[in-house]
Amino acid sequence: MDIMRLGTRTTLLLATALVAAGSAQAQDAPSAGGILRVATFEPLCLDLNEGSSRNSQTAMQDVYDRLISKNLDGTFHPWIASAWEISEDGLTYTFTIRDGVIFHDATPLDAEAVRVNLQRWVDDKNAGGVPVASVAADGATVTLTLSEPYSPLLHDLSEPQLGLVSPTSMTEFSKEARCEGGPGVTAGSGPFRVAARAVGQSLTLERNPDYNWAPADAAHEGPAYLDGVELRFLAEDAVRVGAVESGQADIATVIPAIAVPAIEANSALQLLRTEQPGIPWSFWLNQSKAPLDDQRVREALRIGVDFAGLVQAVFLGTATPAYGAITPGIPWAYVPEFEGAWRFDAAAAQALLDEAGWVPGADGIRVKDGVRLALRDVSAVNWNNQQRELFAQGIQAGLQAIGVEYTRDVLDFASVDQIFNNNEYDIVDTSQAAGDPNLLFGAFFSTQTWAVSNTNWGFVNDPALDAALETGLHSADQDARAAAYREAQQIINDNAYLLPIANNQVLVAARSSVNGVIFHNSGQIGSYHGTWLAP
């Protein structure tokens, strides 16, 4: 039986983050007070169980605590659960809930509150594909029983989307009200609570003065140093960069590559960066219908555009060409041997399309049985950025040169959801961030389509791939998991189920007065609990 108990408090590391030399990150003892102004994106929903996105997780992770914490070195630490036990068969997880934790609305965060949250996850989200058989509370313990082993469970429980929400808020407010959120509606137990909400403009957080239950790996105990955090929603890259450069913001997230040299040359700023873990920015190729049900067409897309050249030209050293379904941000599951597995070869791409029966039409776009070779790529506004827009222009030109008409629609999430449900797309372009390769299960396992709230947008249905992904989920041995995910990625590459494009870095700009910024294991900025402003 594996047992995890309250451990020694350690300082959070920036791990793979490369922090600008000589920055304020290494200054003296922390000072309390001040409002941290962050130029960022608007969250999709303030209740992460109801609607989660990277922007939502980044915005709300200091409002909601989690059962356990995962450090950047991959180790797990107590948080709301002061201890946990795992049965030898890997089916039963028993969590001891620490005493004295209170939600922002004064509701106790006890074992029953944890059970309610986990049951909602099971009922509303099918537990994200986790094979949960039951959730029960008894006294100060919560027992989560699985129907089959699932090795990434602790990782999943450490992720922001499983932040704990007050059961009182769930009962008193509708899903729509909780998504919009606001003071008195949004109730977590974290180091900051919601003080004000202006939809489309900002979200203001204030310090929770009662906070005394930080995770065991936090930089310090007790309340946050900052008086509050003001999140300002600025969707334009240039506006966010301008805000931090002018001193109107202390931090700007999602910095475009073109701004990096100026930030690095500015003594008033520091550039923070880390490898984004998860699935690289990629094309999910819809194989449920023509033309991408033909592997030859999928392979032609992969070699018909100079993706490596575009990565260098557009991302300016802040990304590398991707050749596998996992980024270098998860080192133990990344396969460096895949690098260079294919190369740009327009002639070979055209030959594949010829073989598949697509012949050039009068305007150069290929046709087959009277149908044009036209591909619709769909992405959401929240997934898009300036660099992807520029990259798409290069893709469009490259594909047109081999006789493929390519259009990219970037739409609001409600429109994208409808398109996915109606299967009205050929390509989905996005990336997925997580600190564990188990996200491949949701992206490629045969049953994990959008219809069940997962992301197998390609409708991949491959028994060999399913078997490898199941091995990765069920094995408790990391070497065995690494082998399984290597096999899964090989199958994905061999069949061109995914067209990986770029392994991106996460880029954040901060004023030199900002200290204690960390990255979460999923790549986004971590908690501001230990962040402070130099006088």
C-alpha positions as CSV (number, residue, x, y, z in Angstrom):
1,M,0.0,0.0,0.0
2,D,1.4,3.4,-1.0
3,I,1.0,6.1,1.6
4,M,1.5,9.8,1.2
5,R,1.6,12.0,4.3
6,L,2.3,15.7,5.1
7,G,5.8,16.4,4.0
8,T,8.4,19.1,4.4
9,R,7.5,22.4,3.0
10,T,9.8,23.2,0.0
11,T,10.2,26.2,-2.2
12,L,8.5,25.9,-5.6
13,L,11.0,25.7,-8.4
14,L,10.7,27.4,-11.8
15,A,11.8,24.0,-13.1
16,T,12.5,24.3,-16.8
17,A,11.6,28.0,-16.8
18,L,14.4,30.2,-18.0
19,V,14.3,33.4,-16.0
20,A,16.0,36.6,-17.2
21,A,19.4,36.9,-15.6
22,G,19.6,39.5,-12.9
23,S,15.9,39.9,-12.6
24,A,14.0,40.8,-9.4
25,Q,13.2,37.1,-8.9
26,A,16.4,36.8,-6.7
27,Q,15.8,39.8,-4.5
28,D,15.6,40.0,-0.7
29,A,12.8,38.8,1.6
30,P,9.3,39.2,0.4
31,S,7.3,42.3,1.2
32,A,3.5,42.3,1.7
33,G,0.9,44.5,0.0
34,G,0.1,45.9,-3.4
35,I,-2.1,45.0,-6.3
36,L,-0.7,42.8,-9.0
37,R,-2.0,43.9,-12.4
38,V,-2.1,41.2,-15.0
39,A,-2.8,41.7,-18.7
40,T,-4.3,38.4,-19.9
41,F,-7.3,36.7,-21.5
42,E,-10.9,36.4,-20.3
43,P,-11.8,33.1,-18.7
44,L,-14.4,31.0,-20.5
45,C,-16.2,30.2,-17.2
46,L,-15.5,31.0,-13.5
47,D,-16.7,27.5,-12.5
48,L,-14.0,25.3,-14.0
49,N,-16.1,22.1,-13.8
50,E,-18.8,23.8,-16.0
51,G,-16.4,25.2,-18.6
52,S,-12.7,24.9,-18.5
53,S,-10.0,26.4,-20.7
54,R,-6.4,27.3,-20.2
55,N,-7.4,30.9,-19.7
56,S,-10.0,29.9,-17.1
57,Q,-7.5,27.7,-15.2
58,T,-4.9,30.5,-15.1
59,A,-7.4,33.0,-13.9
60,M,-9.1,30.9,-11.3
61,Q,-6.4,28.7,-9.8
62,D,-6.0,31.0,-6.8
63,V,-9.7,31.0,-6.1
64,Y,-10.1,27.2,-5.9
65,D,-7.9,24.9,-3.8
66,R,-7.3,21.3,-4.9
67,L,-7.0,18.0,-3.1
68,I,-3.3,17.6,-3.8
69,S,-0.5,19.6,-5.3
70,K,1.9,18.5,-8.1
71,N,5.3,20.1,-8.1
72,L,7.2,20.8,-11.3
73,D,9.5,17.9,-10.5
74,G,6.5,15.6,-10.8
75,T,6.1,14.9,-7.1
76,F,2.8,15.1,-5.3
77,H,2.2,17.0,-2.0
78,P,-0.6,17.3,0.5
79,W,-3.0,20.2,0.2
80,I,-6.7,19.9,1.2
81,A,-6.0,16.2,1.6
82,S,-3.4,15.9,4.4
83,A,-2.7,12.3,3.5
84,W,-3.8,9.6,1.1
85,E,-3.5,5.8,0.7
86,I,-3.7,3.7,-2.5
87,S,-4.7,0.1,-2.3
88,E,-2.3,-2.5,-3.7
89,D,-4.6,-3.3,-6.6
90,G,-4.7,0.5,-7.5
91,L,-8.5,0.6,-7.3
92,T,-9.1,2.4,-4.0
93,Y,-7.9,5.9,-3.1
94,T,-8.6,7.1,0.5
95,F,-8.0,10.7,1.2
96,T,-7.8,12.3,4.7
97,I,-9.3,15.8,4.6
98,R,-7.5,18.4,6.7
99,D,-9.5,20.1,9.4
100,G,-10.4,23.8,9.6
101,V,-10.6,24.7,5.9
102,I,-13.4,27.2,5.0
103,F,-14.9,28.3,1.7
104,H,-15.1,32.0,0.9
105,D,-18.9,31.8,1.7
106,A,-18.1,30.3,5.2
107,T,-19.2,26.8,4.1
108,P,-16.9,24.2,5.7
109,L,-14.6,22.4,3.2
110,D,-15.0,19.0,4.8
111,A,-15.1,15.4,3.5
112,E,-18.7,15.8,2.4
113,A,-17.9,18.9,0.4
114,V,-15.1,17.1,-1.4
115,R,-17.4,14.2,-2.1
116,V,-20.0,16.6,-3.6
117,N,-17.3,18.0,-5.9
118,L,-16.0,14.7,-7.1
119,Q,-19.5,13.3,-7.6
120,R,-20.3,16.4,-9.7
121,W,-17.2,15.7,-11.8
122,V,-18.4,12.1,-12.3
123,D,-22.0,13.0,-13.1
124,D,-21.4,16.1,-15.3
125,K,-18.1,15.3,-17.0
126,N,-17.9,11.5,-16.9
127,A,-14.9,12.1,-14.6
128,G,-13.0,13.1,-17.8
129,G,-12.8,9.5,-18.7
130,V,-11.5,8.3,-15.4
131,P,-13.1,4.9,-14.5
132,V,-14.8,6.0,-11.3
133,A,-17.0,3.4,-9.7
134,S,-18.0,5.3,-6.6
135,V,-17.2,8.3,-4.3
136,A,-18.0,8.1,-0.6
137,A,-17.4,10.3,2.5
138,D,-17.1,8.9,6.0
139,G,-16.0,11.3,8.8
140,A,-12.8,13.0,7.7
141,T,-12.1,10.7,4.8
142,V,-13.2,10.5,1.2
143,T,-12.9,7.2,-0.7
144,L,-12.7,7.1,-4.5
145,T,-13.1,3.7,-6.0
146,L,-12.2,2.8,-9.5
147,S,-13.5,0.0,-11.7
148,E,-10.0,-0.5,-13.2
149,P,-6.6,1.0,-12.4
150,Y,-5.9,4.5,-13.6
151,S,-2.4,5.6,-12.9
152,P,-2.7,9.4,-13.6
153,L,-5.5,9.9,-11.0
154,L,-3.3,11.9,-8.6
155,H,-2.2,14.1,-11.5
156,D,-5.8,14.7,-12.5
157,L,-6.8,15.7,-9.0
158,S,-4.0,18.2,-8.9
159,E,-5.2,20.1,-12.0
160,P,-7.0,23.5,-11.7
161,Q,-10.2,22.2,-13.4
162,L,-10.8,20.0,-10.3
163,G,-10.6,23.0,-8.0
164,L,-13.1,22.6,-5.1
165,V,-16.3,24.7,-5.2
166,S,-18.5,25.5,-2.3
167,P,-21.6,23.1,-2.3
168,T,-23.6,26.1,-1.2
169,S,-22.8,27.9,-4.3
170,M,-23.7,24.9,-6.4
171,T,-27.1,24.7,-4.7
172,E,-28.0,28.4,-4.7
173,F,-26.8,29.4,-8.2
174,S,-27.4,28.1,-11.6
175,K,-24.7,26.9,-14.0
176,E,-25.0,30.1,-16.0
177,A,-24.7,32.3,-12.9
178,R,-21.6,30.4,-11.6
179,C,-20.0,30.6,-15.0
180,E,-20.4,34.4,-15.1
181,G,-19.5,34.5,-11.4
182,G,-18.8,37.4,-9.1
183,P,-18.7,38.3,-5.4
184,G,-21.0,36.0,-3.4
185,V,-21.4,33.6,-6.3
186,T,-17.9,32.4,-6.9
187,A,-16.9,30.6,-3.8
188,G,-13.7,28.6,-3.5
189,S,-11.3,28.3,-0.6
190,G,-8.1,29.7,-2.2
191,P,-5.7,32.4,-1.2
192,F,-7.7,35.0,-3.2
193,R,-11.4,35.5,-3.5
194,V,-13.5,37.3,-6.2
195,A,-14.0,40.9,-5.3
196,A,-15.4,42.2,-8.6
197,R,-16.3,40.9,-12.0
198,A,-16.8,43.1,-15.2
199,V,-17.6,40.7,-18.0
200,G,-15.4,41.4,-21.0
201,Q,-13.2,43.7,-19.1
202,S,-11.7,42.5,-15.8
203,L,-11.7,40.2,-12.8
204,T,-10.5,41.5,-9.4
205,L,-9.3,39.2,-6.7
206,E,-8.7,40.2,-3.1
207,R,-6.5,38.4,-0.5
208,N,-8.3,35.8,1.7
209,P,-7.1,36.9,5.2
210,D,-8.1,33.6,6.7
211,Y,-6.0,31.4,4.3
212,N,-3.9,29.0,6.3
213,W,-3.9,25.8,4.3
214,A,-1.4,26.3,1.5
215,P,-0.1,23.1,-0.1
216,A,2.9,21.5,1.5
217,D,5.2,22.6,-1.4
218,A,4.2,26.2,-1.3
219,A,6.8,28.9,-0.8
220,H,5.3,30.0,2.5
221,E,2.4,29.4,4.9
222,G,-0.5,31.8,5.7
223,P,-2.2,34.4,3.5
224,A,-0.8,35.7,0.2
225,Y,1.7,38.5,0.2
226,L,-0.3,40.6,-2.3
227,D,-3.4,42.6,-1.3
228,G,-5.0,41.5,-4.5
229,V,-4.8,40.6,-8.2
230,E,-6.4,42.6,-11.0
231,L,-6.8,40.6,-14.2
232,R,-7.4,42.8,-17.2
233,F,-8.7,41.1,-20.4
234,L,-6.7,42.3,-23.4
235,A,-7.0,40.0,-26.3
236,E,-4.7,41.8,-28.7
237,D,-1.0,40.7,-28.3
238,A,0.3,44.2,-29.0
239,V,-2.0,45.7,-26.3
240,R,-0.9,43.3,-23.7
241,V,2.8,43.8,-24.5
242,G,2.3,47.6,-24.5
243,A,0.6,47.5,-21.1
244,V,3.5,45.8,-19.4
245,E,6.1,47.9,-21.3
246,S,4.4,51.1,-20.2
247,G,3.9,50.0,-16.6
248,Q,0.1,49.9,-16.9
249,A,0.4,46.1,-16.1
250,D,2.9,44.2,-13.9
251,I,2.6,40.9,-15.9
252,A,1.5,40.1,-19.5
253,T,0.7,36.6,-20.5
254,V,1.1,34.8,-23.9
255,I,3.8,37.0,-25.3
256,P,4.3,36.8,-29.1
257,A,7.7,35.8,-30.4
258,I,8.2,39.0,-32.2
259,A,8.1,40.9,-28.9
260,V,10.8,38.8,-27.2
261,P,13.9,40.8,-28.3
262,A,12.5,44.1,-27.1
263,I,11.5,42.6,-23.7
264,E,14.9,41.0,-23.2
265,A,16.6,44.3,-24.0
266,N,14.4,46.3,-21.5
267,S,16.0,46.5,-18.1
268,A,12.6,47.3,-16.6
269,L,11.2,43.9,-17.7
270,Q,12.0,40.2,-17.3
271,L,11.0,37.4,-19.6
272,L,9.9,34.2,-18.1
273,R,9.6,31.1,-20.2
274,T,9.0,27.3,-20.0
275,E,8.4,24.5,-22.3
276,Q,4.6,23.9,-22.7
277,P,3.9,20.3,-21.7
278,G,1.2,18.3,-23.5
279,I,0.2,17.9,-27.1
280,P,1.9,20.4,-29.4
281,W,0.1,22.8,-31.6
282,S,-1.3,20.4,-34.2
283,F,-3.9,19.6,-36.8
284,W,-6.4,17.0,-35.7
285,L,-7.4,15.4,-39.0
286,N,-11.0,14.3,-39.3
287,Q,-11.0,10.8,-40.7
288,S,-14.8,10.2,-40.4
289,K,-15.3,11.5,-43.9
290,A,-13.6,12.3,-47.2
291,P,-11.1,13.5,-48.0
292,L,-9.1,12.9,-44.8
293,D,-10.4,9.3,-44.5
294,D,-7.7,8.5,-47.0
295,Q,-4.3,8.2,-45.4
296,R,-2.5,9.2,-48.6
297,V,-4.2,12.6,-48.4
298,R,-3.2,13.0,-44.7
299,E,0.4,12.1,-45.5
300,A,0.4,14.6,-48.4
301,L,-0.7,17.4,-46.0
302,R,2.2,16.5,-43.7
303,I,4.9,16.8,-46.3
304,G,3.3,19.2,-48.7
305,V,4.0,22.3,-46.6
306,D,7.4,23.4,-45.2
307,F,6.2,23.3,-41.6
308,A,9.7,23.3,-40.1
309,G,10.6,26.4,-42.1
310,L,7.4,28.2,-41.0
311,V,8.1,27.3,-37.4
312,Q,11.5,29.0,-37.7
313,A,10.1,32.1,-39.5
314,V,7.0,32.7,-37.4
315,F,8.1,31.6,-33.9
316,L,11.6,33.1,-34.0
317,G,13.3,30.6,-31.8
318,T,10.5,30.3,-29.3
319,A,9.3,26.9,-30.7
320,T,10.7,23.9,-32.4
321,P,9.1,21.7,-35.1
322,A,7.0,19.0,-33.7
323,Y,7.2,15.4,-34.9
324,G,5.3,13.6,-32.1
325,A,2.1,13.9,-30.1
326,I,3.9,14.8,-26.9
327,T,6.1,17.9,-26.4
328,P,9.5,18.1,-24.7
329,G,7.7,19.6,-21.7
330,I,7.0,16.0,-20.5
331,P,10.6,14.7,-20.9
332,W,9.9,11.1,-19.9
333,A,7.2,10.7,-22.6
334,Y,8.8,12.8,-25.3
335,V,10.5,10.8,-28.1
336,P,13.5,12.7,-29.5
337,E,14.1,9.9,-32.1
338,F,11.0,11.1,-33.9
339,E,12.6,14.5,-34.7
340,G,13.0,14.8,-38.5
341,A,10.7,11.8,-39.1
342,W,9.4,13.5,-42.3
343,R,10.5,16.5,-44.4
344,F,9.0,19.0,-46.8
345,D,8.6,17.4,-50.2
346,A,6.0,19.0,-52.4
347,A,6.6,16.6,-55.4
348,A,6.1,13.6,-53.2
349,A,2.9,15.2,-51.7
350,Q,1.5,15.8,-55.2
351,A,2.3,12.2,-56.1
352,L,0.3,11.0,-53.1
353,L,-2.6,13.1,-54.1
354,D,-2.4,11.8,-57.7
355,E,-2.4,8.3,-56.4
356,A,-5.5,9.1,-54.3
357,G,-7.3,10.2,-57.4
358,W,-7.2,13.9,-56.9
359,V,-6.3,15.7,-60.2
360,P,-5.6,19.4,-60.8
361,G,-8.6,21.4,-61.8
362,A,-8.8,24.5,-64.1
363,D,-7.8,26.8,-61.2
364,G,-5.1,24.5,-59.8
365,I,-7.3,23.1,-57.0
366,R,-7.6,19.4,-57.2
367,V,-10.9,17.6,-57.9
368,K,-12.2,14.1,-57.6
369,D,-15.6,13.0,-58.9
370,G,-16.5,16.6,-59.3
371,V,-15.6,17.6,-55.7
372,R,-12.9,20.1,-54.9
373,L,-10.1,19.2,-52.5
374,A,-11.2,21.9,-50.0
375,L,-10.4,21.6,-46.3
376,R,-12.1,23.6,-43.5
377,D,-9.9,24.2,-40.4
378,V,-11.8,25.3,-37.3
379,S,-10.4,26.8,-34.1
380,A,-11.7,28.8,-31.2
381,V,-10.9,32.4,-30.5
382,N,-9.5,31.4,-27.1
383,W,-7.1,29.0,-28.8
384,N,-5.8,31.5,-31.3
385,N,-3.0,34.0,-31.3
386,Q,-1.1,36.3,-33.7
387,Q,1.5,33.7,-34.5
388,R,-1.0,31.1,-35.4
389,E,-2.7,33.6,-37.7
390,L,0.5,34.3,-39.5
391,F,1.3,30.6,-39.7
392,A,-2.1,29.8,-41.2
393,Q,-1.3,32.2,-44.0
394,G,1.8,30.2,-44.8
395,I,-0.1,26.9,-44.6
396,Q,-2.7,28.3,-47.0
397,A,-0.1,29.2,-49.5
398,G,1.8,25.9,-49.2
399,L,-1.3,23.8,-49.6
400,Q,-2.6,25.8,-52.5
401,A,0.7,25.1,-54.3
402,I,0.0,21.4,-54.2
403,G,-3.7,21.8,-55.2
404,V,-5.5,22.0,-51.8
405,E,-7.9,24.7,-50.9
406,Y,-7.5,25.6,-47.2
407,T,-9.6,27.9,-45.1
408,R,-9.3,28.6,-41.4
409,D,-12.3,29.7,-39.3
410,V,-11.6,31.2,-35.9
411,L,-14.9,31.4,-34.0
412,D,-16.4,31.9,-30.6
413,F,-16.6,28.8,-28.5
414,A,-20.4,28.4,-28.8
415,S,-20.1,28.3,-32.6
416,V,-17.2,25.9,-32.5
417,D,-19.1,23.6,-30.2
418,Q,-22.0,23.5,-32.7
419,I,-19.6,22.8,-35.6
420,F,-18.0,20.0,-33.7
421,N,-21.3,18.4,-32.7
422,N,-22.5,18.6,-36.4
423,N,-19.2,17.3,-37.7
424,E,-18.8,20.2,-40.1
425,Y,-15.0,20.4,-40.2
426,D,-12.0,18.7,-41.6
427,I,-9.3,20.0,-39.3
428,V,-9.1,21.3,-35.8
429,D,-6.0,23.2,-34.9
430,T,-5.1,23.7,-31.2
431,S,-2.7,22.5,-28.6
432,Q,-3.4,20.8,-25.3
433,A,-1.6,21.5,-22.0
434,A,-1.1,19.0,-19.2
435,G,1.8,17.6,-17.2
436,D,1.0,14.0,-17.9
437,P,0.7,12.2,-21.3
438,N,-2.6,10.6,-20.3
439,L,-4.3,13.4,-22.3
440,L,-3.5,11.3,-25.4
441,F,-6.3,9.1,-24.2
442,G,-8.9,11.8,-24.5
443,A,-7.5,13.0,-27.8
444,F,-7.2,9.6,-29.6
445,F,-9.0,6.8,-27.8
446,S,-11.8,5.5,-30.0
447,T,-14.7,6.4,-27.7
448,Q,-13.5,9.8,-26.5
449,T,-15.1,12.0,-29.1
450,W,-16.6,15.5,-28.6
451,A,-20.0,13.9,-28.0
452,V,-18.7,12.6,-24.6
453,S,-16.9,15.9,-23.8
454,N,-13.5,14.8,-25.0
455,T,-11.2,15.7,-28.0
456,N,-10.9,12.8,-30.4
457,W,-11.8,15.3,-33.2
458,G,-10.2,13.0,-35.7
459,F,-12.6,10.1,-34.9
460,V,-9.6,7.8,-34.7
461,N,-10.7,4.2,-34.2
462,D,-7.6,2.0,-34.0
463,P,-7.6,-1.1,-31.7
464,A,-3.8,-1.1,-31.5
465,L,-3.7,2.5,-30.4
466,D,-6.5,1.9,-27.9
467,A,-4.5,-0.9,-26.4
468,A,-1.4,1.2,-26.0
469,L,-3.3,4.1,-24.5
470,E,-5.0,1.8,-22.0
471,T,-1.6,0.4,-21.0
472,G,-0.4,3.9,-20.3
473,L,-3.4,4.6,-18.2
474,H,-3.4,1.4,-16.1
475,S,0.3,0.8,-15.4
476,A,1.7,2.2,-12.2
477,D,5.3,1.8,-13.5
478,Q,6.6,4.9,-15.3
479,D,9.0,3.0,-17.5
480,A,6.0,0.9,-18.7
481,R,3.9,4.0,-19.2
482,A,6.7,5.7,-21.2
483,A,7.0,2.6,-23.5
484,A,3.2,2.6,-24.0
485,Y,3.1,6.2,-24.9
486,R,6.0,5.8,-27.2
487,E,4.1,3.0,-29.0
488,A,1.0,5.2,-29.1
489,Q,2.9,8.1,-30.7
490,Q,4.5,5.7,-33.2
491,I,1.0,4.4,-34.3
492,I,-0.2,8.0,-34.5
493,N,2.7,8.9,-36.8
494,D,2.6,5.8,-38.9
495,N,-1.1,6.5,-39.7
496,A,-0.9,10.3,-39.9
497,Y,-3.7,10.6,-37.4
498,L,-2.3,13.9,-36.2
499,L,-0.2,16.5,-37.9
500,P,2.0,17.9,-35.1
501,I,3.3,21.4,-36.0
502,A,5.1,23.2,-33.2
503,N,6.4,22.6,-29.7
504,N,5.8,26.1,-28.2
505,Q,7.3,27.7,-25.1
506,V,5.1,29.6,-22.7
507,L,6.2,33.2,-22.7
508,V,5.4,35.7,-19.9
509,A,6.7,39.3,-19.5
510,A,6.8,40.9,-16.0
511,R,8.1,44.1,-14.6
512,S,11.4,43.8,-12.7
513,S,9.6,44.6,-9.5
514,V,7.6,41.3,-9.7
515,N,9.0,38.4,-7.6
516,G,8.0,34.9,-6.9
517,V,6.3,34.1,-10.2
518,I,6.1,30.3,-10.8
519,F,4.8,28.0,-13.5
520,H,2.2,25.3,-12.9
521,N,3.0,21.8,-14.0
522,S,0.6,22.3,-17.0
523,G,2.7,25.2,-18.3
524,Q,0.6,28.2,-17.4
525,I,1.5,30.7,-14.7
526,G,1.1,29.1,-11.3
527,S,-0.4,30.5,-8.0
528,Y,0.2,34.1,-7.0
529,H,0.1,33.0,-3.4
530,G,3.9,33.5,-3.1
531,T,4.2,36.4,-5.6
532,W,5.2,39.8,-4.2
533,L,6.1,43.3,-5.4
534,A,9.4,45.0,-4.6
535,P,9.0,48.5,-3.1
